[in-house]
Amino acid sequence: MNKKWLVGASLLALASVAAACGGNNESNTSSPSPSSSASGSAEVSVGAGDEPAKLTMYSWRPEDADGYAALIEEFNKEHPNIEVEFKPFKSTEYNTILNNALNSGTGVDILQLRPYDVAAALADSNFLTAIDGLEGLDQIPDTYLDAARGSDGNVYGVPFMLNNAVIFYNKEMFEENGLSVPETYEEFLAVCEALKSKGITPIAQSGKAGYLLSMTHAVIGVDAYGGNDFASEVLTGKTNFNDARFVESIQRMKDLTAYFPKDFIAMEDKDAQTLFYNHDAAMYINGSHRLETFQANDLDFTVDFFTGFAKNKGETPNIVTWVDGSYAVAKSSKHQEQALTFLKFVASKSFGQAFSEKLTRVSPIAGVEPADPLLQRMAKSNVDQSTPYLILTNFNMGVPTSKTTFEDSLQGMYFDKLTPEEVASEFQKSVDKWFKPKS
């Protein structure tokens, strides 16, 4: 393992700190295959980066087009000669399209880089330009830069978004039914039972896309297996995923079947959202990037959230946090200076503030203050209560990736083909094929 989330300790205490998806959370898709090994360390400097050029910027988020149009307009106030075309693709098609472009060496100058192991795979394949020393990177903690670091230790992307997995809930529905926000998992089960007894679906869960299940598991299971302490033990080889604590976290996912919609395993996420929007379900588990979706749908109720559960009542629960994407420069781009000039803009506080406000996200850049009150609370929780989305941040390698194996196994569990113990065992078998614990 080369670059990994710093477990066993809180995230750095920024004045303010957020997908995916995943931008996108579907980081279980494959990355381009290697073509050559990465070069040695490099310090980048931006020289005459204002010479005329047209840059093509790939993204997996078509829904962000309007926001990026405004951001690019701001960039062009200082750099009118650099035209940036925001070219988004469907998230499910993005990796294949990017793979083809990088292997052909044409079509893309700047790309949204999926985090952690996927980013490292592209860097190690010599597809990306190292950006160590880029102005503004020193305002982003190393903890976050690790999401865009190659095996050589160099940084290859500017993190632009943090994400948090949380439990959203209909505040009025809770109040109308006399329910309080649960502090522990046992209280959560009691809330679910109370809602179910009144004919309300407790949790609008979709299971058709596997990443939705692993994200829910990250929220529901973290206090069962022990969060940062367990992560540290796994990464150093003191335990593995057959540990009874981790099996218990999977058992919780099985037990919650009674509180998910009927046939949820075949349900699309958009249909689960509709249940939540229509007051048919009281809760919805997903990433903080969904706040933008809620705003776009102009909901007729107040959305609030809680981060998960404390091991013991009165304790503070952790919040699941990860870097959900970075911006990188394709090494094949013929406009390196201009592309690096744009990345310097992405690393600036002005970009981070505008991005947070226009696209309703938490920025990883120091000093950025979210305008949205829910994001403000998430940012505050990130300071000293964070725990990683472990399966994404540290176990997303292999062919198929171990993350994919875990998600497929969870789906198999819901079809009664695997027990929670077998889900853990299948995951560990996949991890054993490539993972070497740190000494």
C-alpha positions as CSV (number, residue, x, y, z in Angstrom):
1,M,0.0,0.0,0.0
2,N,1.4,3.4,-0.9
3,K,-1.0,6.3,-0.1
4,K,-3.7,5.8,2.4
5,W,-6.1,7.6,4.7
6,L,-4.6,8.5,8.0
7,V,-6.6,6.3,10.3
8,G,-6.6,6.3,14.1
9,A,-6.6,10.1,14.2
10,S,-9.0,12.8,13.2
11,L,-8.8,14.7,9.9
12,L,-6.8,17.9,10.1
13,A,-8.5,20.7,11.9
14,L,-9.4,23.1,9.1
15,A,-11.5,26.2,9.6
16,S,-13.8,24.5,7.2
17,V,-13.6,21.3,5.2
18,A,-16.9,17.2,1.2
19,A,-18.8,13.2,-3.9
20,A,-18.7,9.4,-4.5
21,C,-20.0,10.0,-6.6
22,G,-18.6,9.4,-6.6
23,G,-18.3,13.3,-7.5
24,N,-19.6,9.9,-7.9
25,N,-19.6,7.0,-5.6
26,E,-19.4,4.4,-8.2
27,S,-15.7,3.9,-7.8
28,N,-16.1,0.2,-8.3
29,T,-15.6,0.4,-12.0
30,S,-12.3,-0.5,-13.6
31,S,-9.6,1.9,-14.5
32,P,-7.5,2.1,-17.6
33,S,-4.9,-0.5,-18.1
34,P,-1.2,0.4,-17.6
35,S,0.9,1.4,-20.6
36,S,4.2,2.3,-18.9
37,S,5.6,3.1,-15.4
38,A,5.4,6.5,-13.8
39,S,8.3,8.8,-13.9
40,G,10.2,10.1,-10.8
41,S,9.4,13.0,-8.6
42,A,8.7,16.3,-10.2
43,E,8.0,19.9,-9.2
44,V,5.6,21.7,-11.5
45,S,5.7,25.5,-12.2
46,V,3.3,27.4,-14.3
47,G,5.0,29.7,-16.8
48,A,3.4,31.5,-19.7
49,G,0.1,29.8,-19.2
50,D,-2.1,32.4,-20.9
51,E,-1.3,31.7,-24.5
52,P,-4.4,30.9,-26.5
53,A,-5.6,27.4,-26.2
54,K,-8.8,25.3,-26.1
55,L,-8.9,22.8,-23.3
56,T,-11.3,19.8,-23.1
57,M,-12.3,18.9,-19.5
58,Y,-13.8,15.5,-18.9
59,S,-16.3,14.9,-16.0
60,W,-18.7,12.2,-14.8
61,R,-21.3,14.7,-13.7
62,P,-23.5,16.1,-16.4
63,E,-25.8,17.6,-13.7
64,D,-23.0,20.0,-12.8
65,A,-22.8,21.7,-16.2
66,D,-24.5,25.0,-15.2
67,G,-22.3,25.3,-12.1
68,Y,-19.1,24.7,-14.1
69,A,-20.2,27.2,-16.7
70,A,-20.2,29.9,-14.0
71,L,-16.9,28.7,-12.6
72,I,-15.2,28.7,-16.0
73,E,-16.6,32.2,-16.6
74,E,-14.8,33.3,-13.4
75,F,-11.6,31.7,-14.7
76,N,-11.8,33.5,-18.0
77,K,-12.0,36.9,-16.3
78,E,-8.3,36.4,-15.5
79,H,-7.4,34.1,-18.4
80,P,-9.5,35.1,-21.4
81,N,-7.3,33.3,-23.9
82,I,-7.9,29.9,-22.5
83,E,-11.1,28.3,-23.6
84,V,-12.3,25.4,-21.3
85,E,-14.9,23.1,-22.7
86,F,-16.7,21.2,-19.9
87,K,-17.5,17.8,-21.4
88,P,-19.4,15.5,-19.1
89,F,-20.4,11.9,-19.6
90,K,-22.7,9.5,-17.9
91,S,-21.0,8.2,-14.7
92,T,-21.5,4.6,-15.8
93,E,-19.8,5.3,-19.1
94,Y,-17.0,7.6,-17.9
95,N,-14.3,5.1,-17.1
96,T,-14.5,3.5,-20.5
97,I,-14.5,6.8,-22.4
98,L,-11.6,8.1,-20.3
99,N,-9.7,4.8,-20.8
100,N,-10.0,5.2,-24.6
101,A,-9.0,8.8,-24.6
102,L,-5.9,8.3,-22.4
103,N,-4.8,5.3,-24.3
104,S,-5.2,7.1,-27.7
105,G,-3.6,10.3,-26.3
106,T,-6.3,12.4,-27.7
107,G,-9.6,14.1,-26.7
108,V,-8.9,15.2,-23.1
109,D,-6.7,17.8,-21.5
110,I,-8.1,18.0,-17.9
111,L,-10.0,15.1,-16.3
112,Q,-12.0,14.5,-13.2
113,L,-9.9,11.9,-11.4
114,R,-11.7,9.2,-9.3
115,P,-10.0,9.0,-5.9
116,Y,-7.5,6.7,-4.1
117,D,-6.6,3.4,-5.8
118,V,-8.2,4.4,-9.2
119,A,-6.2,7.7,-9.2
120,A,-3.0,5.8,-8.3
121,A,-3.6,3.3,-11.1
122,L,-3.8,6.1,-13.7
123,A,-0.7,7.9,-12.3
124,D,1.3,4.7,-12.2
125,S,0.3,4.0,-15.8
126,N,2.0,7.3,-16.8
127,F,-1.2,8.9,-18.0
128,L,-1.0,12.0,-15.8
129,T,1.2,15.0,-15.2
130,A,2.7,15.3,-11.7
131,I,1.7,18.6,-10.1
132,D,3.8,18.7,-6.9
133,G,4.6,22.4,-6.1
134,L,1.6,23.7,-7.9
135,E,0.5,27.0,-6.3
136,G,-2.4,26.3,-3.8
137,L,-1.6,22.7,-3.0
138,D,-0.2,23.8,0.3
139,Q,-3.7,24.9,1.3
140,I,-5.0,21.3,1.0
141,P,-4.0,18.8,3.8
142,D,-1.8,15.9,2.9
143,T,-4.7,13.7,4.1
144,Y,-6.7,14.8,1.1
145,L,-3.9,15.0,-1.3
146,D,-3.3,11.3,-0.7
147,A,-6.5,10.6,-2.7
148,A,-4.6,11.8,-5.8
149,R,-1.1,10.4,-5.1
150,G,0.8,7.9,-7.2
151,S,2.9,5.0,-6.0
152,D,5.9,7.3,-6.5
153,G,4.7,9.7,-3.8
154,N,3.9,12.5,-6.3
155,V,0.6,14.3,-6.4
156,Y,-1.3,14.1,-9.7
157,G,-4.6,15.9,-9.0
158,V,-6.1,18.8,-7.1
159,P,-8.9,17.5,-4.8
160,F,-12.0,19.6,-5.4
161,M,-14.7,17.9,-3.3
162,L,-15.1,16.1,-0.1
163,N,-18.1,13.8,0.5
164,N,-19.9,12.6,3.6
165,A,-22.2,9.5,3.9
166,V,-25.0,10.3,6.2
167,I,-28.6,9.4,7.0
168,F,-31.0,12.1,5.7
169,Y,-34.5,12.3,7.2
170,N,-37.8,14.1,6.8
171,K,-37.8,16.4,9.9
172,E,-41.5,17.0,9.9
173,M,-42.3,13.3,9.6
174,F,-40.1,12.6,12.6
175,E,-41.9,15.4,14.6
176,E,-45.4,14.3,13.5
177,N,-44.7,10.8,14.7
178,G,-43.0,11.8,18.0
179,L,-39.6,10.5,17.0
180,S,-36.2,11.8,18.1
181,V,-32.9,11.5,16.2
182,P,-31.5,8.1,17.4
183,E,-28.1,8.2,19.1
184,T,-27.3,4.5,19.1
185,Y,-28.0,1.7,16.7
186,E,-30.5,0.2,19.1
187,E,-32.4,3.5,19.2
188,F,-32.3,3.5,15.3
189,L,-34.0,0.1,15.2
190,A,-36.7,1.4,17.5
191,V,-37.3,4.4,15.2
192,C,-37.5,2.1,12.2
193,E,-40.0,-0.2,14.0
194,A,-42.2,2.8,15.0
195,L,-42.3,4.0,11.4
196,K,-43.0,0.6,10.0
197,S,-45.9,0.1,12.5
198,K,-47.5,3.2,11.0
199,G,-47.2,2.0,7.4
200,I,-44.2,4.2,6.6
201,T,-41.2,2.7,4.9
202,P,-38.4,3.6,7.3
203,I,-35.4,3.7,4.8
204,A,-35.6,4.5,1.1
205,Q,-32.8,2.1,0.2
206,S,-31.9,1.1,-3.4
207,G,-29.9,-2.0,-4.0
208,K,-29.6,-2.3,-7.7
209,A,-26.3,-0.5,-7.8
210,G,-23.8,-2.1,-5.4
211,Y,-22.1,1.0,-4.4
212,L,-25.2,2.2,-2.7
213,L,-25.1,-0.8,-0.4
214,S,-21.4,-0.3,0.6
215,M,-22.1,3.4,1.3
216,T,-25.1,2.4,3.5
217,H,-22.8,-0.1,5.2
218,A,-20.2,2.6,5.9
219,V,-22.8,4.6,7.8
220,I,-24.7,1.8,9.5
221,G,-21.7,-0.4,10.4
222,V,-18.9,1.9,11.4
223,D,-19.7,1.8,15.2
224,A,-20.1,-2.0,15.0
225,Y,-16.6,-2.6,13.7
226,G,-14.9,0.3,15.4
227,G,-14.2,3.0,12.9
228,N,-10.6,4.4,12.9
229,D,-9.3,1.9,15.4
230,F,-10.5,-1.1,13.3
231,A,-9.1,0.5,10.1
232,S,-5.7,0.9,11.7
233,E,-5.8,-2.7,12.8
234,V,-6.7,-4.0,9.3
235,L,-4.1,-1.8,7.6
236,T,-1.3,-3.0,9.9
237,G,-2.4,-6.7,9.8
238,K,-3.5,-7.0,13.4
239,T,-6.9,-8.2,12.2
240,N,-8.8,-8.8,8.9
241,F,-12.3,-8.6,7.6
242,N,-13.3,-12.0,9.1
243,D,-13.2,-10.2,12.5
244,A,-16.5,-10.7,14.4
245,R,-16.9,-6.9,14.6
246,F,-16.9,-6.6,10.8
247,V,-19.3,-9.6,10.5
248,E,-21.6,-7.8,12.9
249,S,-21.6,-4.7,10.7
250,I,-22.7,-6.9,7.7
251,Q,-25.4,-8.6,9.9
252,R,-26.9,-5.2,10.5
253,M,-27.3,-4.8,6.8
254,K,-29.1,-8.1,6.6
255,D,-31.3,-7.2,9.6
256,L,-32.3,-3.9,8.0
257,T,-34.0,-5.7,5.1
258,A,-37.2,-5.5,7.2
259,Y,-37.1,-1.7,7.0
260,F,-36.1,-1.3,3.3
261,P,-38.7,-1.0,0.5
262,K,-40.1,-4.2,-1.0
263,D,-37.9,-5.6,-3.8
264,F,-35.3,-2.9,-3.0
265,I,-32.5,-5.0,-4.5
266,A,-34.0,-4.3,-7.9
267,M,-34.8,-0.7,-7.2
268,E,-33.0,2.2,-8.9
269,D,-31.7,5.0,-6.7
270,K,-34.0,7.5,-8.4
271,D,-37.0,5.4,-7.4
272,A,-35.7,5.3,-3.8
273,Q,-35.4,9.1,-3.9
274,T,-39.0,9.3,-5.1
275,L,-40.2,7.4,-2.1
276,F,-38.4,9.9,0.1
277,Y,-39.6,12.9,-1.8
278,N,-43.2,11.7,-1.7
279,H,-43.3,11.1,2.1
280,D,-43.5,7.4,1.6
281,A,-40.2,6.8,3.3
282,A,-38.8,8.7,6.3
283,M,-35.0,8.3,5.7
284,Y,-32.6,8.1,2.9
285,I,-28.9,7.1,3.2
286,N,-26.5,8.6,0.7
287,G,-23.7,11.1,0.2
288,S,-23.7,14.9,0.9
289,H,-23.7,15.5,-2.8
290,R,-27.4,14.6,-2.7
291,L,-28.1,18.0,-1.1
292,E,-27.8,19.6,-4.6
293,T,-30.4,17.0,-5.8
294,F,-32.7,17.9,-3.0
295,Q,-32.5,21.6,-3.8
296,A,-33.2,20.9,-7.5
297,N,-36.3,19.0,-6.6
298,D,-37.7,21.8,-4.4
299,L,-38.9,19.4,-1.7
300,D,-41.9,20.4,0.4
301,F,-40.4,19.3,3.7
302,T,-37.3,20.0,5.7
303,V,-34.4,17.6,5.1
304,D,-32.0,17.1,8.0
305,F,-29.4,14.5,8.7
306,F,-27.6,12.5,11.3
307,T,-24.1,11.0,10.8
308,G,-24.6,7.5,12.2
309,F,-24.4,6.0,15.7
310,A,-22.4,6.2,18.8
311,K,-21.2,3.0,20.4
312,N,-22.7,4.3,23.7
313,K,-25.4,6.8,24.3
314,G,-24.0,10.3,25.0
315,E,-20.9,9.7,22.9
316,T,-20.3,11.6,19.6
317,P,-20.7,9.4,16.5
318,N,-18.2,9.5,13.6
319,I,-19.0,11.0,10.2
320,V,-17.9,9.0,7.1
321,T,-15.7,11.2,5.0
322,W,-13.7,10.8,1.7
323,V,-12.3,12.9,-1.1
324,D,-14.7,12.3,-4.0
325,G,-12.6,13.5,-6.9
326,S,-9.6,15.5,-8.1
327,Y,-8.7,17.4,-11.3
328,A,-5.7,16.1,-13.2
329,V,-3.9,17.0,-16.4
330,A,-3.5,14.3,-19.1
331,K,0.2,13.8,-19.8
332,S,-0.8,13.6,-23.5
333,S,-2.3,17.1,-23.6
334,K,-0.5,19.5,-25.9
335,H,-1.4,22.4,-23.7
336,Q,0.3,21.6,-20.5
337,E,1.0,25.1,-19.3
338,Q,-2.6,26.2,-19.9
339,A,-4.0,23.1,-18.3
340,L,-1.8,23.7,-15.2
341,T,-3.0,27.3,-15.1
342,F,-6.5,26.0,-14.8
343,L,-5.5,23.5,-12.0
344,K,-3.9,26.4,-10.2
345,F,-7.4,28.1,-10.3
346,V,-9.0,24.9,-9.0
347,A,-6.6,24.9,-6.0
348,S,-7.5,28.5,-5.1
349,K,-9.7,29.6,-2.3
350,S,-11.9,31.6,-4.7
351,F,-12.6,28.4,-6.7
352,G,-13.3,26.4,-3.5
353,Q,-15.7,29.0,-2.2
354,A,-17.6,29.4,-5.5
355,F,-17.7,25.6,-6.0
356,S,-19.1,25.0,-2.5
357,E,-21.8,27.6,-3.0
358,K,-22.8,26.8,-6.6
359,L,-22.7,23.0,-6.4
360,T,-23.5,22.6,-2.7
361,R,-20.4,20.7,-1.6
362,V,-17.7,20.9,1.1
363,S,-14.4,22.0,-0.3
364,P,-11.1,20.5,0.9
365,I,-9.4,23.9,0.6
366,A,-8.5,25.6,3.9
367,G,-10.7,28.6,4.8
368,V,-13.7,27.8,2.5
369,E,-16.9,28.4,4.5
370,P,-20.0,26.5,3.1
371,A,-23.1,28.6,2.7
372,D,-25.5,25.8,3.2
373,P,-26.3,25.2,6.9
374,L,-26.3,21.4,6.5
375,L,-22.9,21.5,4.8
376,Q,-21.7,23.8,7.6
377,R,-22.5,21.1,10.1
378,M,-20.9,18.4,8.0
379,A,-17.7,20.5,7.7
380,K,-17.6,21.0,11.4
381,S,-18.0,17.3,12.0
382,N,-15.2,16.6,9.6
383,V,-12.8,18.5,11.8
384,D,-12.6,16.0,14.6
385,Q,-15.1,13.2,14.0
386,S,-14.1,11.8,10.6
387,T,-13.7,8.1,9.7
388,P,-12.9,6.9,6.2
389,Y,-15.2,5.1,3.8
390,L,-12.7,2.3,4.3
391,I,-13.7,0.0,1.5
392,L,-13.4,2.9,-1.0
393,T,-10.3,4.7,0.4
394,N,-8.2,1.6,1.0
395,F,-9.6,-1.6,-0.6
396,N,-10.6,-0.6,-4.1
397,M,-7.8,-2.6,-5.9
398,G,-7.7,-6.0,-7.6
399,V,-9.5,-7.4,-10.6
400,P,-12.4,-7.2,-9.9
401,T,-11.7,-4.7,-7.2
402,S,-12.3,-5.9,-3.6
403,K,-14.8,-3.1,-3.3
404,T,-16.8,-4.6,-6.2
405,T,-16.5,-8.1,-4.6
406,F,-17.9,-6.7,-1.3
407,E,-20.8,-5.0,-3.1
408,D,-21.6,-8.1,-5.2
409,S,-21.5,-10.2,-2.1
410,L,-23.9,-7.9,-0.3
411,Q,-26.3,-8.3,-3.2
412,G,-25.9,-12.0,-3.0
413,M,-26.7,-11.9,0.7
414,Y,-30.0,-10.3,-0.1
415,F,-30.8,-13.1,-2.5
416,D,-30.1,-15.5,0.4
417,K,-27.0,-16.9,-1.4
418,L,-24.5,-15.8,1.2
419,T,-24.5,-15.4,5.0
420,P,-22.9,-12.3,6.6
421,E,-20.0,-14.5,7.5
422,E,-19.6,-15.6,3.9
423,V,-19.8,-12.0,2.7
424,A,-16.9,-11.1,5.0
425,S,-15.0,-14.2,3.8
426,E,-15.4,-13.5,0.1
427,F,-14.2,-9.9,0.7
428,Q,-11.2,-11.1,2.7
429,K,-10.3,-13.6,-0.1
430,S,-10.3,-10.8,-2.6
431,V,-8.2,-8.6,-0.3
432,D,-5.7,-11.4,0.2
433,K,-4.9,-11.4,-3.5
434,W,-3.3,-8.0,-3.5
435,F,-3.1,-6.4,-0.1
436,K,0.0,-6.3,2.0
437,P,-0.4,-5.0,5.5
438,K,1.9,-2.2,6.7
439,S,4.5,-3.3,9.2
